[in-house]
Structure formats: structure tokens, C-alpha cells
């Protein structure tokens, strides 16, 4: 599995992947907040440079967005969790940027466990998400 940069043609599949991944892992989001976030995510996926992984099960198994050494987004299709795809993206990010940071919803215990297994440590906490919603963020670094 080798990450590649996204193209505009990936946007619909990446949104579908994001949607499915969030539904599977973010059960703490209210329906209204999910809908509001989806409106923000769709244009991001269409315009941001994202690293995409495809596997033998079809297009776009996962994607990751970064700003410098900060992971803005990392989502893996729910039916492909546990296959090393997320680790492949983190390894790629490390080669690209060195020391990494990421913010993770405190309620997303699966994501926290994933990052901690890969050597990330907590260095801070925010009581609200970046949009001021009541979803605390843990700040992690590796």
C-alpha cells in the first residue's frame, strides 16, 4: 500500500468514506453536529491535498490530510480497520514531516488507542473542538 495524492475525482468517494467512518466511530456526535460537520468536510475533501490509500478491495480505503506536521484528518473505511492502513499513513506522515501532532476527540477511545499504540503521547486538552462544539480534544504528539 503506497499513499498517493488525491485528485478532484476522489472527492465523492472520500466523502463516503468519511461519512461511514464517522458513523462507525463518532457515536457521541449529535445528528445536528454531524450534519454541520459534513457541510464543512465536503469542500475540504474536494480541495485539500490528501494522502489516499487504495487496496485490493476497491478505491480509497483511507485518507489523511496534513498541515505541515499536524494531522488534520485520518479516516479508514470501517470494514478495513485493523489491516495496517492507518499505520501506513502515519509512517508516511513521519517520513514527510518528522515529529507529528494530532487532535483527537476525547470521546473517540478507539482513535486514542490507535495513536497511543503508535507512540503518540498526550500533551494537552481543549474543552471544545475547533468550532467551539462541546467535544473535548486531546492533543497528541509523536
N, C-alpha and C positions, 0 to 999 in steps of 0.2 A: 504494500500500500504506500503510494507516494502522493503527498499532498500536491495539489495544483491550484493555481489562482482561479477564482470564479470568473464567469462571464455573465453578461446580462441574461443570457439564455438559461442560466441556472436559477434565476430568481424564484420562479413558481415552485420548483422542487425544493429549494431551500426553505421557502415559507412553509410548505407542507411538512418538511422535516422538523422545523422549529415548532410548529403547531403540535405535532404528535409528541415531540419530546417534552414540551412544556406541560401538555395534558397528562403525561405519564409521571412527571417528576415534581410538578409545582401545584399540588393539590391544595396548597394554602392560599392561592390567589383567588380573589373574588371574581365572579363572572365579569363584572364591570371593569375591573382592573385588567383582566385577561384581554378583553376586547380593546381597551385603551392601549395596552402594550402592543397588541397586534397591529394597530394602526401606525405605531412608531417603527415597528420592526420591518414591515413590508418595504418601505423605501430604503431602509438601511441595507437590507439584503440585495436590493436591486442596484445599489451604487457603491457600497463599500468593497474594498479589496478583501476577499475572504479566501482562506485556505480550505479547499474541499477535498474530501477523500471519497473515492468510489471503490467499491469492492465487487466481488463476483456475483453479488445478489442484486445488482442494479445501480442506478445512478445515485450519487450523493448520499453516502452512508453517514456523513458527518461534515461539519464545517466549524471553522474557528475564525474570529475576527480579532485583530490586534491594533492597538495604538502604541507605537514604539514597543516597549517591553511589557505592556499591560494587555492581558487577555480580556477583551471586551465581551466576547461571546464564544462559547464552545458547546455545541449540541450534537448529540449522536442519536441516530434513529433508535427508538426504544427496542426494536427487535434485533439490534446489533450491539446492545450493551454487553460488556464483558468479553469482547473479542480483541481488545488491544487497540481499537481505533482511536479512542481518546488519548491514550498514552502515545500513540504515533504522532498525533497533533502536538502534544506537549513537547515531545522530543524535538519535533521540527521547530517549534517556537523557541526552544532553548538554543538550538543551533543558530537561529536567526537573531536572537536578542539577548542571550545570556540569562541574567537574573530576571525572573518573571514575577509579576504581580497579577492578582485576580481578585475580584469581589464576588462573593457567593452569598446567596440568600441564606440567612441563618436557619430558616425552616427547611432548607433543602439538604437534609442529612446525607443523602446519597452522594451529592456533589462534594460536600465537605469531606466525606470519607475517601472519595476518589482522589481529590487533591492532596489530602494528607498522606495517602498511600504512596503518592509520587514525590513526597518530600516537602510539600508546602507547609509552612507554619503560619499561625495567626499572629498578626502584628497590630491589629486594630479592629474596631467595630463602629458602625454607624447605626443609629436607631431607626433611620428611614432609608429607603432606596434612593437612587439618584434623582427620581422625580418627586420625592417627598411623600411617597406612599408608605404605609406602616409595615414595611417588610425589611427588618434589620439586615444589614450586610456585614459579613465578616471579611476583613481584608487579609489576604494570604500572600506569602512571598516564598519563592524558591530560588 
